[in-house]
Every structure is written in structure tokens, then in C-alpha cells.
Amino acid sequence: MEKPRPVTQGAKAVALVAVVLLVCVPFLVIVSTSLASTDEVVANGGWVLWPTEPSLDAYRDILDGGIVTHALGVSAGVTIVGTLLSLACTVTLAYALSRPGVLGGRPVLLLVLFTFLFPPGMIPSFLLVKELGLLDSYASLVLPVLVNVFNLVVLRGFFQGIPEELYEAARLDGAGDWRVLVSVVLPLSKAALAVVGLFYAVAYWNSWFYASLYLESDHWPLQQVLRTYVIAGSGLTDATTGEGTVTAPQTVQMAVLVIATVPILLVYPFLQKYFTKGVLTGAIKS
């Protein structure tokens, strides 16, 4: 409990600065490259740490083409709808499994945990989606992953941590299960709901694998478009207009990467304070 030595404090400061630089410098390079001019990108070998003449040409090119704007709308819609549906299903199932004496509660819980230990393979999942008629449908990005077992366990543990006296008091006042859930449980579970909601939102926003399996290219979300233009190295302007690319390929790729990353970065700071309380409380109780 004694005060740290100056050498120890200095070492901690150096380590912290090093970690911050390792995180921030790559992101700075991505943003700077997306804002740099074509000549500057080419002169610096494809990467720019600080643009001398910032330009929005790359963003203008990809947003005028239509593919990225459509993919951005698809990702936003899937993320919003999928997060709301997943939260609704996860909350109701977690609440039912958290209450003692529920008929069939333990077999259902074991069945859910079984899917966590033995997830389905790619081919069975594809065949199931095909048989359900969900191919080339946005529902194929939501329904197969509607409930995440980890999130379910966290919420179940959080609900079990609510004092039993509150449930009993609500019952004495004549509240049913739905009233108890809405009026008692959910207001006390804002931290856990915020964390689980962010987990679902990030998963839906970053999802590209299922889109590559189930959707045609004109229905792709933003992450699949990003993968095509960054990893595959396809020219974005060529794909949308058929004309020559007016910006350096690296500039276009980094601009798409920034557009795909910024929305989650804007949401995370507002929910970060709930992480420790929401996740640890539910996980420890479970």
C-alpha cells in the first residue's frame, strides 16, 4: 500500500504511452491516407501519416457510386432490427430461465448450453437457411444468430442477482410475469442490457461471413463491401461507374474502412461505463 516509486510511475507512464501509440497510430494512418491526395499517397508508397493537403475526394467517389451508401443502409437496418429482436428474445428467455420452478426450465437451459458447446457447421447452417427459404434475404443475417448463448447466460445471471424480495413484493401487488419483467427487472438491468445490446450491435455491424454465404452482391452489407475492396483489392470507382479510378486505391480502401469503423466508435463511449458492472455481475452470478 506504500506510494509507488518515481521509477515505477515513470515505467507505467512509458508503457501506457506505448500502448496508446500502438492503438492510435494505425488508426491515424488510416484516416490520414483516406484524406490524402493521389499524388501524396503515391509519393509516400501508399501510406500517409499526416496529409499536407487534405481532400475528401475518396469519400466523394465512394458515396457518389451508390454501392457504399446502399451497403451502409443495409448494415444500419440489419444492426438496428437485429439488435432489437435479439434483445427482446434474449431478455424474455433469460428471464424465464432465471426464475425457479419454471416448467422445463432446466432441460431448455441445457439445450441452449449444448448449442454453445457444439455449434453447427457451415454446411448444416447453409442447408437450414436454404430449406427455410431465407437465401438472398436479410432475415438470413438475423434469424440464425438471433440469440447468443453468452449474452443469454450473462442476462440470466444478472436477473438471478436481483433480490428475491423485489419479486415477492411485485407478486403481492398483483403483478404478473410480464409486469414484473417490465416494471421491476428491466429498470434494474440497464447496465446489463446496455452491454448485451452493444455486443449484439457490434456483431451485426461487423458480420460479413453470413452475407457472403446467403446474399447476392447487390444486397451486401457494408462489411462485405469493405472486404471486397480492401482484401480483394477491387477498385470501387470501376465497380460502380465503369470508369477509371480517380483516386489512389489505398485512399479508397481507407475511406471505406473509416466509414465502416466510425459508427461503432461513436456509440461505444456512451456505453463503456456499463461494461464492468454489466458483464462481471452477470458472469460471476452465473
N, C-alpha and C positions, 0 to 999 in steps of 0.2 A: 504493500500500500504506500510505499515511500514515493517521493516525487521522482520521475524519470530523470536520468542524467542528460545533460545537453547533447552528448554524443548520440544517445538513444533517440532523442527527439529529432536530431538532425538526420539520422538514418531513416526514421519514419517519414520525415518530410521528403527526403530524396526518393524513397520508394513510392510514396504517394504521387509525386510529380511524374515519375517514370511511368506509373500505371496510367495516369491521366493522359500523358502524351501518347502512349501506345493506343489508347482508345480514340483520342480526338484527332490525331494527325491523319490517320487513314480517312476519316470522315471529312476532314478539311480538304484533303487531296481530291476526294470525290466531288465535293461541292465546287472547288476551285476549277477543276477540269471541266465541269459542266458549264461554267461561266466563262471560260477562256475562249479566245478566238481560234479559228482554224490554224492560222499561221503560228500562233504561240504554242498550241498543242503539238504541232508537227515539229517545231524548233526544239521543244523540250523532250522529244521522244515519246510523246503520248500522255504525259502526266505533268500537271502544273500544281505547284504548291500555293502560289498566290498570283492570280491573274493581274496583269498590268492594265489591260483594257477589258473589263468585264462586259460580257454580252449575253443576251437572252435568246440568241438565235437558235440554240439547240432546243430549248423549251418551246419556242415558237414553232419550230419544224415538227416536233413530235405531237404537239397539241393541235396543229392545223391538219395533220394527216388523218385523224379520226380514230385510228386503231387504239391509241393510248387512252383517249378520252372515253371511248366505249368500254375498254377494259377497266378503266378506273371506276366507271359507273357500275359495272358488273361486280367488281370486288367490294365496293361500298354497299351495294344491295345485298350481296351474299353475306357480308360480315354483319350488317345490322339485323337482317331477318334471321340468320343462323344463330347469332348470339342471343337474341330474344327467345327463340324457340328452344335453344339448348338450355338457357337459364330456367325457363318455365318447366321443362321436363325434368331437369336435374333437381330443382328445388322440390317439386312435388314428390319425386321418387325418394329423394334423400329424407324428406320429412316423414314419409310413410315408413321407411326402413329404420328411422331413428326412434320410433315410438314402440315401447314394449307391448307385447301381446297382439301384434298385428298378425292376422291370419296369413300364413305362408310367407311371413317376412324373412325368416332365416333361409329357406330354400331360394327365394328370389335374390337375396344378398349373395349367397354362394354362387348362384348362376351368373350374377353380374361380375363377381370377382374371377370366375372361371374365364370369362371373355378377356379379362385383363392379363391373366397368366398365359392364355392360349389364343392370341389374336388370329383372325382369319388371314389367309394368304391373299395374294394379289388376284390370282385366278378365281378362287371362290367368290371373292368380293365382286369381281367384274361380272361373273355369271349371275350372281344375285341381282345386281343392278340391271343387267340386261333383261332378266326374267320379269322384273318389276316394271319394265318399260320406262326406265329413267335415263337411258342413254341420250346424250345431247340435250339434257335438261338440267337446269340449275339446281333442281332438287337433289341431283346426284352428288352435289358438293355439300349438302346439309344432312340429309336423312341418314346416310351410312355412318356418320360421325356425330349424331345428334347428342348423345350422352357420353361424356368422357368419364371413365371409371375413377380416375384420380380425383377429378373435381367432385364427383359424387361422394367419395369417401371423405373428402375434406368438409363438404357441407353436412354430411351425416354426423361427423364428429362434432362440428360446431353446434348443430341442433341438439345433440345429446348433452352438450355443456351448458345449455340454458337451464337454470334452476327449475326443478320439478314443481316447486310451489307456484310458479307463474302459470304452468299448465293447469294445475288444480284450481287456481283462482279463476281462470277463464272458464273452466268447466262449471264451477259453481255459479257463475254468472249466466249460464245457459249457452255458452258459445260452442258451436260445433267445430269439426276439424278444420273446415275452410276458414272459419272466423278466427280460430286460434292461429292458423298459419299466417293469415293476412294481418291481423291486428297485434299479435304478440311476437311470433317468431321472426317474420321478415324485418320489422323495425329494429330488432336487436341483432340482426345479422348483416348489417350494411357493410361491414368490413369484409366478411367472407364473400358476400355477393359481389362486391367490387372486384376482389381478386379473381374469383372464378369467372366473372364476366370478362375481365381483361384477358385471362387465359384463353377463353373461347374466341374473343375478338382477334387476338394475335394469331391463333391457329387458323381461323377462317381467312384472315387477311393474307397470311403467308402461304396458304395452300396452293400448290401448283401441280402436285403429282396426280391427284384425282382428276383435275381438269385435263391433264394430258391423256388420261385413260378414257374419260367419259364424254368429253366435249369436242366439238369441231372447232377449227381455228377461229371462226368468226364469233364464237361465244366465249373465247378465252378470258379469264380474269387477268388482272394486271401482273401477277407474279409469273404466270406462264408466258406472257408477252415479254416480261423482263428476262426470263431465262432464254427465250429465243434470241433476243437482240444482244444480250451480254455474253452468254456462254457460247451460243452457236455463232455469234459474230455477224448476224444478218444486218444489213443496212435498213434502218427504219424508213427513211425517205423513199428508198427504192420500193419497199414493200407497199407503201401507201399511195404513191403517186406514179410510180414507174419512171420517174425522172432521176437524174444524177443526184447523189447526196451532196448537199451544200455545206455540211459541217463535217468535221473530222469524226470518224466512227467512235472514237473514245469519248468525245464530247456528247454524242447522242446517247451512248450507253450509260454514262454517268448521270445524265439528266433523267433518264428513265429510272435509274437506281434511286436518285434523290426523291422523285415523285412517289416511288413505292415505299420509301422509308419514313418520310416526314410525317404522314398521318398518325402512325403509331407513336412516334416520338412526341407528338403534341398531346396525345392522350395520356401517356404513361406518367408524367409528373403529377397529374391530378389524382392518380390512384396509388402512387408509390407509398404513401404513408399508411395504407391499409395492409401492405404485404405481410409484415411481420405478425401483426395481430391476426389477420385473416387466415393465413396458411398455417402458422405454428399452432394456433389454438385448435383448429380442426384436426391437424395431423397428430398432435400429441394425444388428444382425446380418443382418436380412432385406435 
